[in-house]
């Protein structure tokens, strides 16, 4: 991806992965699967020794409306990803109002979380 100039966010789960990402010049890394790998607590632990580098994370995998705000309150979290917003079955069945409602709910949580920073 770097060779052809394609934007990408490498996935990481360990400090070794972070070191590799940083060695490639990556400042934004996808933490996946976030919840299975310790969630917010793990991001806090992983962030501590790298704060001076400006490293930021995008957790995905287990992020949902219940824990979204907690992730977004971390200053090292740039964004989150989650399939709860646009579920495969809703897309297949054209349930756009359901997807729209979840997007709106997520945006409200984002606004609340980011306003307290």
URCORNOR-V138059 format. One record per residue. N is the residue number from 0. PSI is psi in whole degrees, 0 to 359 (none if undefined). Layout:
n=<N N>
psi=<PSI PSI>
This chain:
n=<0 1 2 3 4 5 6 7 8 9 10 11 12 13 14 15 16 17 18 19 20 21 22 23 24 25 26 27 28 29 30 31 32 33 34 35 36 37 38 39 40 41 42 43 44 45 46 47 48 49 50 51 52 53 54 55 56 57 58 59 60 61 62 63 64 65 66 67 68 69 70 71 72 73 74 75 76 77 78 79 80 81 82 83 84 85 86 87 88 89 90 91 92 93 94 95 96 97 98 99 100 101 102 103 104 105 106 107 108 109 110 111 112 113 114 115 116>
psi=<318 319 320 5 23 125 138 159 101 144 140 159 347 164 325 321 318 314 317 315 314 322 338 2 15 128 350 124 140 123 110 142 122 303 319 336 18 356 218 317 320 321 318 316 317 327 323 306 355 4 323 345 347 10 137 157 153 94 139 160 90 359 136 185 337 324 359 311 320 317 313 342 346 130 344 3 116 325 168 162 150 137 351 336 311 84 144 314 325 321 315 324 2 31 65 329 326 316 315 317 319 324 314 316 318 318 323 320 319 313 318 314 318 336 335 3 none>
